[in-house]
């Protein structure tokens, strides 16, 4: 536990000095657009703690697919809810050597190119989440 002047202050985020990759910057920009956050999003800030929800996750996935040309499953945002981890997963799908950050790929990550796909799933009234 940190004490004294080295303890984090409430409301102040700790930032690492590592430089962001261009891929991480683009993922950050997508998150800022989707979440309407102009104050800045850190490399390790949690998407859902920043106000993200399932519909916003769908928007992030669509924008990542458009920007990076990858087939990104929605569950990736849930398994990799930080810019660093999502960028690492996108880099893995692209086959690039982008810096994955200290957390590495999301736990339980599956390559959608080799993972089994559920085809033909549709939302029906009994499957929709209550509002």
N, C-alpha and C positions, 0 to 999 in steps of 0.2 A: 504494500500500500504506500502511496506517495504522500508525503506530508510537507507542510510548510510551503515555501514558494514554488516547489516543483509539483504540487498538487494541481490538477486541472480545475479551473474556475467554472462555476455553473454557467451554462450557456456558451462556453467557448469550446470550439472543436479543436482537437489536436490535428495538426496537418503534418504529413511526412514530407521530407524535402525531396523525395524522388521526383524526377520529371515525368510528366504525363506523356504517354504515347499519343500520336495523332488519332488513333482508333479510340482511345479512352476519352479524348477531347470531344470526338464526334458523338460518342454514347452520352457523355455529359450534356452536350447541346440538345440531344433528343430528349433526355430526361427533363431538362429545363423547359423546353417547349411544351411537353406533355403535362408537366406538373405546374406550369405557370410560375416557376421559381426563378426569379432574377437575382436572388441574393447569393447564389453559388451553391454548388453541390460538390461535396468532397468525394474523393476517390473511394472511400470506404463507408459513405453514408448509406443507410438502408433505404431502399426505394419506398417501402411501406411506412417506415417511420417518418418519411418526408411527405406523407399524404397520398401515396400511391395506393391504388386499389385494382381489382381485377380488370375493369374496363380500361384503366390507364395502362395496365400491363399489355393488353391487346394492342393499344396504340403504339407502345414502345416496340413491340414485336413487329408490327407492320412497318414502322419507320426504319427499324434495323434491317428488315428484309429489303426495303426499297433502297436504303443507303449502301448496304454492304453486299447485296445480292446473295444472301444466305437463306436457307430454310430453317428458321428459328422456331422451335416449339414454344408455346406460351409458358409451359412449365419451367423453362429456363429462367425466366424473370423471377419465379418463386424460389428456384434453387440457387440462383446467383443474383441476389438482390442488391448488389453494389456495382458501381461503375467498373471497378477493377475486375470483378469476377465475370460480369456480363461481357466486357470487352475481351477477356481471355477466352470465353466460350465462342464468341464471334470469330476471334482470330483462329481458334482451332478449326472451326467450320470452314474458314477461308483457306486454311493451310498456310497461314502466315506466321511469322515468328514475332508477333507483337508481344510486348512485355505483359505477362499475366498479372503482375503485382504480387505482393507477398502472400496473398491468400490462395493463389492458384485457381484452377478451374473449380466450378461448383461441385460439392460432393454429390454423388449419384448422377453425375452428368453422363448422358448417353449421346453419342453422335447420331443425329437424326438421319444421316445417310445410311446408317446400318441398323438403327433401332426399328422394331416393328411399328407399323403405323395403324392407327384405328381409322379406317375409311368409313365414310357415310354417317358419321355421328352428327346428329342434329339436336338442337335444343327443343325439347317439348315442354309443355306446361309442368309436367311432373318432375322434370329435370332442372327447371329454372330455380335459381336461388330466391328465397323470399326477399322482398324489398323492405 
